[in-house]
Amino acid sequence: MSGLARLINDLGLDADLEARFQREPREVIQDYGLSREEEEALVFGWPADESAGQMNRAHVLVVEDEPVNRDLMVEFLEMEGFSVDAAGDGEEALRYCRDQAPDIVLMDINLPILSGLEATRELRDWPSMTAVPVIAVSAQSEPPHRQAAEAAGCTVFEPKPVNFPRLLRLMQCLLLARRV
């Protein structure tokens, strides 16, 4: 399924957004066992209650080897109210997750020492990490790379350069789905 939607931002400017889905968005949302109200919140807009603020207090692990990219992502997420820690390679990410499980992981795929795919495979074997969303982040966004990320256990794939508003919305949806 694919479609074209027109979005209007806070400045009143509009932009076209094209999205392609292998499955209907509602099918994906139903996988999380959400109530009808929660489904509608994800499909039609963020709920206007306190839960949105609670989502932003979640603990995020950013795994990125490029210091500029890592710092930018950390700064953006902290400005949005998230608690953020960072790792520069897959082994560092595993050490971090052994000590404390984050609420969500942003995992670069191409990492030194231990790749993001290898790190994700190992994380998925740990009981404390099986339900933690892992967002694969990579500039290599062709179908074979996306399929490899899915096979490794990544929850979703976000291409680089990262679209921060879309990433934020995706994170909020995954955190809400995990909370229920």
GICOR-V209367 format. One line per field, one symbol per residue. phi: phi as a letter, one per 30 degrees, with the letter a starting at -180 (. if undefined). Layout:
phi=???
//
This chain:
phi=.babbccbdddidcbdbcbbbdbdedddddediddeddeddddckddccdddddddddcccccaddeddddddddeddddjddbbbbcaddddddddddadddabccddcbdibddddddededdcedcdcddccdbaddcdedddddddddjddbbbdcddcddddedddddddddddd
//
